[in-house]
Amino acid sequence: MSVRGRLVHSVARTDLDSATEFANDVRYYLGLSPRQLPSRYLYDALGSALFDAICELPWYGIPRAEARLLEEYRDDIFAALDRVTTVVELGPGRGEKLRALVEARPSQTDILTIHLIDVSQAALVASARALGELEDILIVAHEAPYEVGLEELSQRTRAGGATLTLFLGSNIGNFDRPGAEAFLRTMRAALVPGDALLLGTDLVKSERDLLLAYDDPLGVTAAFNRNLLVRINRELGGHFDINAFDHRAVWNAAESRMEMHLVAQAAHRVRIDGVDLEIDFGSGEPIWTESSYKYHPDEVVELVGRAGFQCLMQWIDRSSSFALTLFHAT
């Protein structure tokens, strides 16, 4: 008898753990030169909603390019793999891409277990809801950073069949090249030979297109970026004047990455009560909030190959310069 998809377990970090880590990271990274804030903290409930809005903008083509590739090649993905009984998605967003992929799974008697890993509770709830009408699946939500969720998975008792891990949306681009390889090795350590990785990567394209994607005319990305200061004010007793910082997007061609910064319009002092910190900002001084590295197709294959994977297939959406690549764990 088939069953509807249901959430059977939720692994969540405590609010205390999350709040302490946030406070410690804000204190540490704002003390660096240049000042920084980790991009994962962009995704509180409001930040996740703003990012969903970014994904609807005509200038940000990653979601639509990836959806087109998944729609066209999802049958080929499953045909290239042995019996898949477990799917893991890192950063599932609203779950729409995962649902489209799972719907193409060949008919079989196995229950499919889906693990969703994200720091955003809102994203996990939305993803579980999107998958809830599918039959013969069980959903496990991990409210945790990717590394923590992967460690939990590596300790689980494996059922028969292969695991397919999804890392879509060009989220690998949030790591620098050494960090990306190290994280891919972490993913590989959670898998066994014969498991698979489906990786979405944004490719190098014109500077004009990149700047429009990261500094859109409607100002949604600017609001997404500034919301990080709103979060610090709300959760850590910060006294940031949001209007005192400009959003700035920069294409760093030498490093092949887009950068997002929050730039102080004038010299001023900011206090954050919750971490007992006062910061003197100079006029024009930036806080570096996000990096998004862009790739060439052969770079993707080489990078992931060094982490212990073998390329099976690669598909490219030429209209948006986006690649979807399927790998086997060797």
Residue frames relative to the residue before (quaternion, step in Angstrom):
aa qw qx qy qz dx dy dz
M 1.0000 0.0000 0.0000 0.0000 0.00 0.00 0.00
S 0.3709 -0.7311 0.5246 0.2296 3.59 -0.84 0.91
V 0.1897 -0.7700 0.6006 0.1023 3.54 -1.22 0.61
R 0.5266 -0.6115 0.4857 0.3359 3.53 -1.19 0.58
G 0.6051 -0.5579 0.4168 0.3859 3.54 -1.20 0.50
R 0.0368 0.8076 -0.5868 0.0457 3.55 -0.93 0.87
L 0.4665 -0.6481 0.5303 0.2849 3.52 -1.21 0.64
V 0.1392 -0.8358 0.5288 0.0490 3.57 -0.38 1.24
H 0.8078 0.0257 0.0124 0.5887 3.59 1.14 -0.44
S 0.0825 -0.7774 0.6218 0.0464 3.52 -1.09 0.71
V 0.1477 -0.7817 0.6040 0.0488 3.55 -0.69 1.16
A 0.0512 0.8272 -0.5525 0.0882 3.57 -0.37 1.21
R 0.4346 -0.6404 0.5592 0.2971 3.51 -1.17 0.62
T 0.5318 -0.6165 0.4545 0.3612 3.60 -1.12 0.50
D 0.6167 -0.5436 0.4170 0.3877 3.55 -1.20 0.51
L 0.6201 0.5571 -0.3418 0.4339 3.56 1.08 -0.78
D 0.6461 0.5132 -0.3188 0.4664 3.59 0.93 -0.90
S 0.6847 0.4953 -0.2883 0.4503 3.58 0.84 -0.98
A 0.6771 0.4981 -0.2958 0.4538 3.58 0.90 -0.93
T 0.6511 0.5131 -0.3174 0.4605 3.57 0.99 -0.81
E 0.6612 0.4983 -0.3119 0.4661 3.57 0.94 -0.84
F 0.6278 0.5318 -0.3324 0.4610 3.58 0.99 -0.81
A 0.6682 0.4999 -0.3009 0.4616 3.58 0.86 -0.95
N 0.6711 0.5011 -0.3029 0.4547 3.58 0.88 -0.93
D 0.6756 0.4942 -0.3002 0.4575 3.57 0.95 -0.85
V 0.6267 0.5278 -0.3435 0.4591 3.61 0.99 -0.77
R 0.6542 0.5077 -0.3122 0.4656 3.58 0.92 -0.90
Y 0.7042 0.4785 -0.2746 0.4469 3.60 0.85 -0.97
Y 0.7547 0.4319 -0.2457 0.4283 3.58 0.63 -1.11
L 0.6493 0.4920 -0.3342 0.4740 3.59 1.07 -0.57
G 0.6319 0.5207 -0.3315 0.4687 3.57 1.28 -0.17
L 0.5449 0.6168 -0.3994 0.4038 3.58 1.28 -0.10
S 0.2322 -0.7284 0.6165 0.1882 3.54 -1.33 0.16
P 0.4378 -0.3084 -0.8073 0.2481 1.55 -1.03 2.30
R 0.6068 -0.5575 0.4191 0.3812 3.56 -1.22 0.50
Q 0.0610 -0.8061 0.5882 -0.0211 3.54 -1.03 0.88
L 0.0738 -0.7318 0.6669 0.1196 3.51 -1.43 0.13
P 0.4939 -0.6754 0.4475 0.3158 3.65 -0.81 0.90
S 0.5271 -0.6818 0.4145 0.2923 3.56 -0.87 0.97
R 0.5637 0.6166 -0.4071 0.3692 3.63 1.09 -0.50
Y 0.6495 0.5293 -0.3267 0.4373 3.60 1.15 -0.51
L 0.4579 0.6569 -0.4574 0.3867 3.58 1.25 0.12
Y 0.7376 0.4777 -0.2100 0.4286 3.58 1.14 -0.71
D 0.1702 0.7069 -0.6587 0.1937 3.55 0.38 1.24
A 0.7707 -0.3449 0.2160 0.4903 3.62 -1.22 -0.11
L 0.6919 0.4529 -0.2855 0.4844 3.59 0.87 -0.91
G 0.6428 0.5260 -0.3293 0.4490 3.59 0.95 -0.80
S 0.6402 0.5147 -0.3257 0.4681 3.59 1.01 -0.77
A 0.6473 0.5079 -0.3192 0.4703 3.58 1.02 -0.80
L 0.6531 0.5006 -0.3141 0.4735 3.58 1.00 -0.78
F 0.6423 0.5036 -0.3372 0.4692 3.58 1.00 -0.70
D 0.5899 0.5438 -0.3680 0.4700 3.60 1.06 -0.64
A 0.6519 0.5041 -0.3144 0.4713 3.59 1.00 -0.78
I 0.6031 0.5520 -0.3506 0.4568 3.60 1.05 -0.76
C 0.6630 0.5296 -0.3038 0.4333 3.57 0.96 -0.88
E 0.6592 0.4870 -0.3094 0.4823 3.58 1.23 -0.31
L 0.5332 0.6532 -0.4042 0.3544 3.59 1.22 -0.29
P 0.5301 -0.6551 0.4278 0.3267 3.62 -0.97 0.74
W 0.6668 0.5211 -0.3043 0.4372 3.59 1.16 -0.48
Y 0.6903 0.4145 -0.2649 0.5307 3.60 1.25 -0.29
G 0.0865 -0.8879 0.4518 0.0046 3.54 0.16 1.33
I 0.4129 0.7487 -0.4577 0.2437 3.60 1.22 -0.20
P 0.7007 0.4728 -0.3236 0.4252 3.68 0.63 -0.92
R 0.6908 0.4782 -0.2952 0.4549 3.59 0.89 -0.86
A 0.6276 0.5239 -0.3404 0.4645 3.60 1.03 -0.74
E 0.6725 0.4922 -0.2979 0.4655 3.56 0.91 -0.90
A 0.6385 0.5257 -0.3249 0.4586 3.58 0.98 -0.82
R 0.6321 0.5273 -0.3329 0.4599 3.60 0.99 -0.79
L 0.6750 0.4886 -0.2985 0.4654 3.59 0.88 -0.90
L 0.6560 0.5036 -0.3211 0.4614 3.60 0.93 -0.81
E 0.6436 0.5244 -0.3190 0.4572 3.57 0.99 -0.81
E 0.7197 0.4611 -0.2541 0.4526 3.58 0.91 -0.92
Y 0.8261 0.2737 -0.0994 0.4825 3.58 0.93 -0.85
R 0.3710 0.7617 -0.4807 0.2259 3.60 1.18 0.13
D 0.6227 0.5223 -0.3526 0.4638 3.61 1.05 -0.63
D 0.6419 0.5216 -0.3230 0.4599 3.58 1.02 -0.79
I 0.6045 0.5663 -0.3599 0.4294 3.59 1.05 -0.72
F 0.7171 0.4248 -0.2634 0.4857 3.59 0.76 -0.95
A 0.6216 0.5500 -0.3500 0.4343 3.60 1.05 -0.68
A 0.6748 0.5050 -0.2926 0.4516 3.59 1.13 -0.64
L 0.7179 0.4398 -0.2356 0.4854 3.60 1.23 -0.32
D 0.5119 -0.5860 0.5212 0.3506 3.52 -1.28 0.43
R 0.7938 -0.3362 0.2194 0.4568 3.55 -1.32 0.16
V 0.1578 -0.7971 0.5801 0.0563 3.59 -0.49 1.23
T 0.0495 -0.8178 0.5733 -0.0075 3.56 -0.67 1.14
T 0.7628 0.2422 -0.1475 0.5811 3.57 1.29 -0.26
V 0.0608 -0.7634 0.6422 0.0343 3.56 -1.02 0.86
V 0.1118 -0.7691 0.6281 0.0387 3.54 -0.97 0.95
E 0.0131 -0.7888 0.6135 0.0342 3.61 -0.87 0.85
L 0.2485 -0.7440 0.6095 0.1149 3.50 -0.92 1.06
G 0.8244 0.0519 -0.0723 0.5590 3.58 -0.57 1.14
P 0.0520 0.8747 -0.4811 0.0263 3.63 0.66 1.02
G 0.3662 -0.7328 0.5106 0.2612 3.63 1.15 -0.20
R 0.7840 -0.2797 0.2236 0.5071 3.58 -0.84 -0.98
G 0.5572 -0.6622 0.3638 0.3446 3.60 1.25 0.13
E 0.4505 0.7264 -0.4402 0.2748 3.58 1.24 -0.07
K 0.6711 0.4903 -0.3076 0.4632 3.60 0.93 -0.85
L 0.6437 0.5159 -0.3214 0.4649 3.55 0.99 -0.81
R 0.6390 0.5200 -0.3333 0.4584 3.58 0.95 -0.80
A 0.6516 0.5176 -0.3216 0.4517 3.60 0.92 -0.88
L 0.6648 0.4954 -0.3041 0.4692 3.57 1.02 -0.77
V 0.6823 0.4981 -0.2987 0.4439 3.58 0.83 -0.96
E 0.6026 0.5733 -0.3577 0.4246 3.59 1.07 -0.65
A 0.6794 0.4747 -0.2915 0.4776 3.61 1.19 -0.45
R 0.4119 0.7193 -0.4723 0.2999 3.59 1.25 -0.01
P 0.5035 -0.6618 0.4542 0.3199 3.59 -0.86 0.91
S 0.5659 -0.5986 0.4429 0.3541 3.56 -1.09 0.67
Q 0.1984 0.7577 -0.6022 0.1544 3.56 -0.89 0.96
T 0.6130 -0.5998 0.3835 0.3426 3.55 -1.25 0.32
D 0.5650 0.6315 -0.3888 0.3616 3.61 1.18 -0.40
I 0.4068 -0.6273 0.6019 0.2807 3.52 -1.23 0.62
L 0.2979 -0.7476 0.5677 0.1734 3.59 -0.93 0.91
T 0.1881 -0.7715 0.5995 0.1000 3.57 -0.76 1.05
I 0.1245 -0.7998 0.5867 0.0248 3.57 -0.79 1.10
H 0.1382 -0.7735 0.6158 0.0576 3.56 -0.81 1.06
L 0.1293 -0.7811 0.6097 0.0370 3.56 -0.79 1.09
I 0.0526 -0.8120 0.5811 -0.0110 3.59 -0.71 1.08
D 0.2756 0.7439 -0.5635 0.2305 3.57 -0.67 1.11
V 0.4595 -0.6580 0.5135 0.3037 3.58 -1.17 0.54
S 0.6496 0.5221 -0.3047 0.4610 3.58 1.25 -0.39
Q 0.3606 -0.7348 0.5355 0.2081 3.56 -0.58 1.15
A 0.6200 0.5546 -0.3432 0.4362 3.58 1.03 -0.78
A 0.6540 0.5063 -0.3142 0.4661 3.59 0.98 -0.82
L 0.6484 0.5151 -0.3212 0.4594 3.60 0.97 -0.81
V 0.6497 0.5063 -0.3181 0.4693 3.59 0.95 -0.83
A 0.6670 0.4997 -0.3059 0.4602 3.59 0.90 -0.91
S 0.6608 0.5077 -0.3100 0.4577 3.59 0.95 -0.85
A 0.6581 0.5024 -0.3156 0.4636 3.58 0.90 -0.89
R 0.6335 0.5243 -0.3268 0.4659 3.58 1.06 -0.73
A 0.6624 0.5117 -0.3119 0.4496 3.60 0.94 -0.86
L 0.7182 0.4414 -0.2468 0.4780 3.57 1.07 -0.71
G 0.5055 0.7351 -0.3766 0.2495 3.54 1.24 -0.47
E 0.6930 0.4749 -0.2860 0.4609 3.59 1.11 -0.54
L 0.5218 0.6208 -0.4267 0.4003 3.59 1.24 -0.07
E 0.4038 -0.7251 0.5103 0.2255 3.54 -1.13 0.66
D 0.8492 0.2110 -0.1618 0.4563 3.52 -1.33 0.53
I 0.5771 0.5366 -0.4263 0.4443 3.56 0.88 0.94
L 0.1742 -0.7247 0.6544 0.1270 3.52 -1.32 0.51
I 0.2118 -0.7986 0.5580 0.0770 3.57 -0.93 0.93
V 0.0670 -0.7612 0.6447 0.0229 3.54 -0.99 0.95
A 0.1605 -0.7993 0.5755 0.0638 3.59 -0.65 1.12
H 0.1211 -0.7742 0.6199 0.0401 3.55 -0.93 1.00
E 0.1477 -0.7803 0.6031 0.0751 3.59 -0.38 1.18
A 0.4364 0.6754 -0.4382 0.4018 3.54 0.23 1.31
P 0.5994 -0.5069 0.4499 0.4259 3.58 -1.26 0.22
Y 0.6844 -0.5073 0.3273 0.4088 3.56 -1.18 0.56
E 0.6794 0.5141 -0.3076 0.4237 3.58 0.80 -1.00
V 0.6509 0.5083 -0.3127 0.4692 3.58 1.03 -0.82
G 0.6600 0.5071 -0.3064 0.4620 3.58 0.93 -0.86
L 0.6544 0.5049 -0.3128 0.4679 3.59 0.99 -0.81
E 0.6212 0.5272 -0.3408 0.4691 3.58 1.06 -0.70
E 0.6304 0.5197 -0.3320 0.4715 3.60 1.01 -0.78
L 0.6631 0.5071 -0.3054 0.4581 3.58 0.98 -0.83
S 0.6530 0.5337 -0.3254 0.4276 3.58 0.95 -0.83
Q 0.6930 0.4703 -0.2696 0.4752 3.59 1.20 -0.49
R 0.5268 0.6502 -0.4144 0.3578 3.57 1.24 -0.12
T 0.4950 -0.6020 0.5245 0.3427 3.54 -1.30 0.34
R 0.3330 -0.7754 0.5056 0.1798 3.55 -0.59 1.14
A 0.3344 -0.6788 0.6138 0.2250 3.51 -1.18 0.73
G 0.6552 -0.4700 0.3771 0.4556 3.57 -1.24 -0.06
G 0.6763 0.4897 -0.3595 0.4166 3.55 -1.22 0.40
A 0.5684 -0.6275 0.4406 0.2984 3.51 -1.35 0.34
T 0.3485 -0.6949 0.5899 0.2185 3.52 -1.36 0.42
L 0.1442 -0.7544 0.6357 0.0773 3.55 -1.00 0.91
T 0.1407 -0.7903 0.5941 0.0513 3.56 -0.66 1.16
L 0.1830 -0.7813 0.5915 0.0783 3.56 -0.90 0.98
F 0.0571 0.7433 -0.6656 0.0349 3.55 -0.97 0.93
L 0.0330 0.8591 -0.4982 0.1129 3.50 0.21 1.40
G 0.7097 0.5039 -0.3085 0.3837 3.55 -1.32 -0.26
S 0.4735 -0.6780 0.4188 0.3752 3.58 1.30 0.20
N 0.2316 0.7940 -0.5254 0.1993 3.57 1.08 0.73
I 0.5365 0.6063 -0.4090 0.4209 3.59 1.19 -0.39
G 0.5984 0.5974 -0.3473 0.4055 3.58 1.19 -0.51
N 0.5798 0.5840 -0.3856 0.4172 3.60 1.23 -0.21
F 0.6428 0.4658 -0.3175 0.5187 3.58 1.33 -0.11
D 0.4473 -0.6172 0.5458 0.3480 3.59 -1.14 0.51
R 0.7337 -0.4490 0.2543 0.4421 3.60 -1.22 0.29
P 0.6854 0.4467 -0.3157 0.4806 3.67 0.78 -0.82
G 0.6509 0.5178 -0.3165 0.4562 3.58 0.99 -0.80
A 0.6264 0.5365 -0.3337 0.4565 3.59 1.05 -0.76
E 0.6674 0.4892 -0.3090 0.4688 3.58 0.91 -0.88
A 0.6416 0.5182 -0.3264 0.4618 3.59 0.98 -0.82
F 0.6737 0.4844 -0.3067 0.4663 3.59 0.95 -0.83
L 0.6227 0.5289 -0.3410 0.4650 3.59 1.03 -0.70
R 0.6233 0.5187 -0.3349 0.4799 3.58 1.09 -0.65
T 0.6105 0.5330 -0.3418 0.4758 3.58 1.10 -0.68
M 0.6357 0.5137 -0.3208 0.4786 3.58 1.01 -0.80
R 0.6593 0.5208 -0.3083 0.4462 3.56 0.92 -0.96
A 0.6412 0.5423 -0.3291 0.4318 3.60 1.01 -0.77
A 0.6661 0.4933 -0.2976 0.4738 3.60 1.19 -0.49
L 0.6869 0.4554 -0.2578 0.5044 3.59 1.33 -0.15
V 0.3027 -0.7040 0.6008 0.2276 3.54 -1.36 0.10
P 0.6694 -0.4821 0.3500 0.4438 3.62 -1.17 0.36
G 0.7378 0.3586 -0.3003 0.4868 3.53 -0.90 1.02
D 0.5485 0.5520 -0.4029 0.4817 3.56 1.28 -0.22
A 0.2980 -0.7820 0.5310 0.1332 3.57 -1.22 0.32
L 0.1976 -0.7402 0.6324 0.1144 3.51 -1.37 0.44
L 0.1142 -0.7528 0.6455 0.0595 3.55 -0.97 0.95
L 0.0599 -0.8389 0.5385 -0.0518 3.54 -0.45 1.29
G 0.1822 -0.7672 0.6071 0.0980 3.56 -0.92 0.96
T 0.0221 0.8163 -0.5750 0.0510 3.59 -0.78 0.98
D 0.3704 -0.6977 0.5704 0.2253 3.52 -1.00 0.90
L 0.3074 -0.7776 0.5305 0.1393 3.55 -0.97 0.92
V 0.6408 -0.5064 0.4096 0.4064 3.55 -1.29 0.39
K 0.0668 0.7805 -0.6170 0.0749 3.56 -0.97 0.92
S 0.7555 -0.3822 0.2415 0.4741 3.59 -1.21 -0.11
E 0.5824 -0.5921 0.4278 0.3568 3.56 -1.11 0.70
R 0.6087 0.5662 -0.3545 0.4281 3.60 1.01 -0.76
D 0.6852 0.4800 -0.2894 0.4652 3.58 0.86 -0.95
L 0.6503 0.5205 -0.3183 0.4527 3.58 0.99 -0.79
L 0.6671 0.5012 -0.3091 0.4563 3.57 0.92 -0.86
L 0.6341 0.5155 -0.3323 0.4709 3.60 1.03 -0.70
A 0.6519 0.5282 -0.3144 0.4440 3.57 1.04 -0.76
Y 0.7864 0.3296 -0.1558 0.4986 3.59 1.03 -0.81
D 0.7470 0.1885 -0.1773 0.6124 3.58 1.28 0.12
D 0.0404 -0.8711 0.4895 -0.0026 3.53 0.68 1.20
P 0.6212 -0.5917 0.3742 0.3519 3.59 -1.12 0.65
L 0.6597 0.5063 -0.3196 0.4543 3.62 1.15 -0.45
G 0.4587 -0.7169 0.4270 0.3054 3.58 1.23 -0.22
V 0.3635 0.7430 -0.4967 0.2627 3.61 1.18 0.32
T 0.6596 0.4928 -0.3165 0.4711 3.60 0.95 -0.83
A 0.6074 0.5398 -0.3536 0.4633 3.60 1.05 -0.66
A 0.6563 0.4964 -0.3111 0.4754 3.60 0.96 -0.81
F 0.6089 0.5521 -0.3269 0.4665 3.58 1.07 -0.80
N 0.6830 0.4806 -0.2801 0.4734 3.57 0.93 -0.91
R 0.6951 0.4752 -0.2799 0.4612 3.61 0.82 -0.97
N 0.5542 0.6229 -0.3967 0.3840 3.60 1.13 -0.51
L 0.5444 0.6067 -0.4068 0.4125 3.59 1.16 -0.40
L 0.6524 0.4843 -0.3079 0.4950 3.58 1.08 -0.70
V 0.5908 0.5520 -0.3530 0.4708 3.58 1.11 -0.68
R 0.6543 0.5170 -0.3097 0.4568 3.57 0.97 -0.87
I 0.6467 0.5061 -0.3246 0.4693 3.59 0.94 -0.84
N 0.6384 0.5210 -0.3286 0.4616 3.60 0.96 -0.81
R 0.7048 0.4793 -0.2671 0.4496 3.58 0.87 -0.96
E 0.8014 0.3548 -0.1615 0.4536 3.57 0.72 -1.08
L 0.7967 0.2854 -0.1332 0.5158 3.59 1.11 -0.60
G 0.5119 -0.6630 0.4185 0.3512 3.58 1.21 0.24
G 0.2618 0.7805 -0.5219 0.2234 3.57 1.00 0.82
H 0.2638 -0.7573 0.5791 0.1465 3.53 -1.28 0.46
F 0.2032 0.7843 -0.5515 0.1983 3.57 0.93 0.93
D 0.2789 -0.6832 0.6466 0.1933 3.54 -1.12 0.80
I 0.3759 -0.7700 0.4661 0.2204 3.57 -0.26 1.27
N 0.6824 0.5027 -0.2866 0.4466 3.57 1.00 -0.80
A 0.5972 0.5745 -0.3625 0.4265 3.59 1.27 -0.14
F 0.7072 0.3988 -0.2462 0.5294 3.59 1.31 0.00
D 0.2706 -0.7465 0.5910 0.1422 3.55 -0.99 0.94
H 0.4136 -0.6476 0.5789 0.2728 3.53 -1.25 0.58
R 0.0167 0.7965 -0.6039 0.0245 3.57 -0.90 0.91
A 0.1222 -0.7679 0.6269 0.0486 3.56 -0.91 1.01
V 0.0571 -0.8079 0.5854 -0.0360 3.58 -0.85 1.03
W 0.2618 -0.7213 0.6160 0.1780 3.57 -1.06 0.80
N 0.1477 -0.7783 0.6088 0.0417 3.56 -0.60 1.23
A 0.2360 -0.8261 0.4962 0.1253 3.56 0.06 1.32
A 0.6247 0.5628 -0.3463 0.4161 3.60 0.99 -0.78
E 0.7596 0.3343 -0.1792 0.5284 3.60 1.08 -0.75
S 0.3638 -0.7584 0.4627 0.2800 3.57 1.34 -0.03
R 0.5947 0.5566 -0.3766 0.4413 3.57 0.84 0.96
M 0.3680 -0.6426 0.6205 0.2580 3.48 -1.36 0.50
E 0.1358 -0.7815 0.6053 0.0660 3.54 -1.08 0.80
M 0.1605 -0.7441 0.6365 0.1245 3.54 -1.18 0.65
H 0.0410 -0.7882 0.6137 -0.0202 3.54 -1.00 0.94
L 0.2388 -0.6806 0.6619 0.2040 3.49 -1.41 0.34
V 0.1279 -0.8439 0.5210 -0.0015 3.56 -0.47 1.24
A 0.4231 -0.7088 0.5098 0.2424 3.57 -0.78 1.08
Q 0.4026 -0.7349 0.4971 0.2252 3.58 -0.78 1.02
A 0.7916 0.0243 0.0221 0.6101 3.57 1.13 -0.65
A 0.6207 -0.5322 0.4144 0.3997 3.56 -1.26 0.36
H 0.2432 0.7560 -0.5836 0.1696 3.58 -0.90 0.90
R 0.4125 -0.6879 0.5436 0.2474 3.56 -1.34 0.26
V 0.1166 -0.7744 0.6201 0.0462 3.55 -1.11 0.84
R 0.1651 -0.7699 0.6087 0.0975 3.56 -1.00 0.87
I 0.1263 -0.7460 0.6498 0.0731 3.54 -1.16 0.80
D 0.3397 -0.8005 0.4586 0.1830 3.55 -0.12 1.33
G 0.6873 0.5413 -0.2919 0.3866 3.57 0.88 -0.98
V 0.7563 0.2841 -0.1908 0.5576 3.60 1.20 -0.33
D 0.4042 -0.7452 0.4467 0.2860 3.57 1.33 0.30
L 0.4570 0.6816 -0.4246 0.3826 3.54 0.86 1.06
E 0.0636 -0.7527 0.6533 0.0507 3.53 -1.11 0.78
I 0.1149 -0.8025 0.5854 0.0137 3.54 -0.89 1.01
D 0.2169 -0.7459 0.6161 0.1305 3.55 -0.97 0.90
F 0.1564 -0.7889 0.5914 0.0581 3.56 -0.56 1.21
G 0.3322 -0.7142 0.5788 0.2110 3.52 -1.04 0.81
S 0.6153 -0.5277 0.4143 0.4138 3.57 -1.19 0.39
G 0.8160 0.1895 -0.1728 0.5180 3.58 -0.78 1.07
E 0.4765 0.6716 -0.4529 0.3417 3.62 1.21 0.08
P 0.2755 -0.8010 0.5129 0.1394 3.60 -0.80 0.99
I 0.2162 -0.6630 0.6835 0.2155 3.49 -1.47 0.24
W 0.2919 -0.7651 0.5544 0.1485 3.57 -0.63 1.15
T 0.1072 -0.8589 0.5008 0.0073 3.59 -0.42 1.22
E 0.8231 -0.0028 0.0136 0.5678 3.61 1.06 -0.49
S 0.1106 -0.7322 0.6651 0.0964 3.50 -1.29 0.62
S 0.0504 -0.7800 0.6232 0.0257 3.56 -1.06 0.73
Y 0.1978 -0.8188 0.5340 0.0731 3.54 -0.17 1.34
K 0.2278 -0.7650 0.5940 0.1001 3.52 -1.09 0.86
Y 0.2549 -0.8056 0.5300 0.0714 3.55 -1.07 0.83
H 0.3491 -0.6108 0.6418 0.3051 3.46 -1.49 0.06
P 0.6525 -0.5655 0.3161 0.3932 3.64 -1.01 0.70
D 0.6838 0.4800 -0.3079 0.4552 3.62 0.87 -0.85
E 0.5780 0.5785 -0.3721 0.4390 3.60 1.16 -0.54
V 0.6180 0.5527 -0.3419 0.4424 3.57 1.02 -0.81
V 0.6731 0.5008 -0.2900 0.4604 3.57 0.86 -1.01
E 0.6773 0.4949 -0.2962 0.4567 3.58 0.90 -0.91
L 0.6563 0.5257 -0.3140 0.4408 3.58 0.89 -0.94
V 0.7197 0.4351 -0.2590 0.4750 3.58 0.75 -1.03
G 0.5959 0.5791 -0.3530 0.4300 3.58 1.11 -0.65
R 0.6550 0.5181 -0.3141 0.4515 3.59 1.01 -0.78
A 0.6730 0.4930 -0.2904 0.4687 3.58 1.22 -0.43
G 0.6715 -0.5365 0.2940 0.4181 3.60 1.22 0.15
F 0.5899 0.5415 -0.3767 0.4657 3.56 1.16 0.64
Q 0.2451 -0.7407 0.6048 0.1597 3.54 -1.27 0.47
C 0.4440 -0.7050 0.4882 0.2597 3.57 -0.85 0.99
L 0.2114 -0.7668 0.5958 0.1109 3.55 -0.95 0.96
M 0.7903 -0.0968 0.1204 0.5929 3.58 0.87 -0.98
Q 0.0476 -0.7692 0.6346 0.0575 3.55 -1.24 0.51
W 0.0897 -0.7844 0.6135 0.0199 3.54 -0.93 1.00
I 0.1448 -0.8065 0.5714 0.0460 3.58 -0.96 0.85
D 0.2623 -0.7154 0.6285 0.1558 3.52 -1.02 0.92
R 0.2855 -0.8128 0.4851 0.1497 3.57 -0.17 1.30
S 0.6205 0.5760 -0.3588 0.3930 3.60 1.02 -0.68
S 0.7923 0.2449 -0.1304 0.5434 3.59 1.12 -0.66
S 0.3800 -0.7421 0.4714 0.2874 3.59 1.30 0.07
F 0.4406 0.6562 -0.4749 0.3868 3.52 0.60 1.24
A 0.1818 -0.8034 0.5622 0.0738 3.59 -0.98 0.87
L 0.1272 -0.7293 0.6677 0.0779 3.51 -1.22 0.74
T 0.0190 -0.8298 0.5546 -0.0592 3.58 -0.57 1.17
L 0.2216 -0.7737 0.5863 0.0930 3.57 -0.93 1.00
F 0.0634 -0.8076 0.5860 -0.0193 3.56 -0.84 1.08
H 0.3177 -0.6790 0.6236 0.2217 3.51 -1.36 0.47
A 0.3997 -0.6493 0.5767 0.2934 3.57 -1.15 0.59
T 0.2582 -0.7936 0.5345 0.1336 3.59 -0.70 1.07
